[in-house]
Amino acid sequence: MPAKRFTAEVYQGHSDCGVLVPFDPAAVWVDAVPRRIGYGKHEGYAVQGTVQGQAFESWIWFYFHEWRMVLPEDVLDAAGIGPGDRALIRASPHPAPARVPPYRPGRKRTR
């Protein structure tokens, strides 16, 4: 399935940084199967990709009426970006979704 490329502003959530995803993964990646993300009752799509060229694995899920994706803190640090910055993102369905660690809220990022 093809990777999607987009630019988004990084926001600070309750405990992690993330971006709003401008597409519905179910509509774009019709063969991708949602899985439990490991947080509450939510289901999402395991993804792999890059942010500012830095590789990451994460989840896309529907929350508060929008598709969202958490960006790992170590990847944000390596890319030199934080809340309020715009980031170039490439994401595609993970080829082995069972190997993507379940989402666990992290600590609030101070920058």
C-alpha positions as CSV (number, residue, x, y, z in Angstrom):
1,M,0.0,0.0,0.0
2,P,1.4,3.4,-0.9
3,A,2.8,5.8,1.7
4,K,1.0,9.1,2.3
5,R,3.0,12.3,2.6
6,F,1.7,15.3,4.4
7,T,2.8,18.3,6.4
8,A,1.2,18.9,9.8
9,E,1.8,21.0,12.9
10,V,3.0,19.1,15.9
11,Y,0.8,19.6,18.9
12,Q,1.2,18.9,22.6
13,G,-1.5,16.5,23.8
14,H,-2.2,15.6,27.4
15,S,1.0,13.5,27.6
16,D,2.5,13.1,24.1
17,C,3.1,15.1,21.0
18,G,1.2,14.2,17.9
19,V,-0.2,15.5,14.6
20,L,-3.7,15.5,13.0
21,V,-3.7,13.1,10.1
22,P,-5.5,14.6,7.0
23,F,-6.9,11.3,5.7
24,D,-8.9,8.3,6.8
25,P,-6.6,5.3,6.8
26,A,-9.5,2.9,6.1
27,A,-10.3,4.8,2.9
28,V,-6.7,5.1,1.7
29,W,-5.3,1.7,2.8
30,V,-8.3,-0.5,2.1
31,D,-6.4,-3.7,3.0
32,A,-5.1,-2.5,6.3
33,V,-6.8,-4.0,9.3
34,P,-7.3,-1.9,12.5
35,R,-6.0,-3.3,15.8
36,R,-6.3,-2.4,19.4
37,I,-3.8,0.2,20.1
38,G,-3.3,-0.8,23.7
39,Y,-4.9,2.3,25.2
40,G,-8.5,2.0,26.4
41,K,-11.0,0.7,23.9
42,H,-9.5,2.4,20.8
43,E,-8.5,0.7,17.6
44,G,-6.0,2.1,15.2
45,Y,-3.7,1.4,12.3
46,A,0.0,0.5,13.0
47,V,2.2,2.6,10.8
48,Q,5.8,3.1,9.9
49,G,7.3,6.2,8.3
50,T,9.5,9.2,8.7
51,V,9.2,12.7,10.2
52,Q,11.7,15.1,8.9
53,G,13.6,12.0,7.6
54,Q,13.7,10.3,11.0
55,A,12.2,6.8,11.0
56,F,9.4,5.9,13.4
57,E,6.6,3.4,14.2
58,S,3.3,4.6,15.7
59,W,-0.4,4.3,15.5
60,I,-3.1,6.3,13.8
61,W,-6.5,6.3,15.5
62,F,-9.8,8.3,15.5
63,Y,-10.1,10.4,18.6
64,F,-12.2,13.5,19.3
65,H,-13.7,13.5,15.8
66,E,-10.2,13.5,14.0
67,W,-7.6,11.1,12.9
68,R,-4.4,11.5,15.1
69,M,-1.0,10.0,15.3
70,V,1.5,10.2,18.2
71,L,5.1,11.0,17.3
72,P,7.7,9.3,19.6
73,E,9.7,11.7,21.7
74,D,13.1,10.3,20.6
75,V,12.1,10.9,17.0
76,L,11.1,14.5,17.6
77,D,14.4,15.1,19.4
78,A,16.4,13.6,16.5
79,A,14.4,15.7,14.0
80,G,14.9,18.8,16.2
81,I,11.1,19.6,16.3
82,G,8.5,20.1,19.0
83,P,5.1,21.5,19.7
84,G,4.1,24.3,17.3
85,D,6.6,23.2,14.6
86,R,5.5,22.0,11.2
87,A,6.8,18.6,10.1
88,L,7.0,16.7,6.9
89,I,5.6,13.2,7.5
90,R,5.5,10.0,5.4
91,A,3.4,7.2,6.7
92,S,2.4,3.8,5.5
93,P,0.8,0.7,7.0
94,H,3.3,-1.3,9.0
95,P,4.1,-4.6,7.3
96,A,4.0,-6.4,10.7
97,P,1.5,-4.6,12.9
98,A,1.7,-7.2,15.7
99,R,5.3,-6.1,16.3
100,V,4.4,-2.4,16.8
101,P,4.4,-1.8,20.6
102,P,1.0,-0.9,22.1
103,Y,0.5,2.8,22.7
104,R,1.3,3.9,26.2
105,P,0.9,7.6,27.1
106,G,4.3,9.2,27.8
107,R,5.3,12.2,29.9
108,K,4.4,15.7,28.9
109,R,7.0,17.2,26.6
110,T,8.4,20.5,27.8
111,R,10.1,21.2,24.4
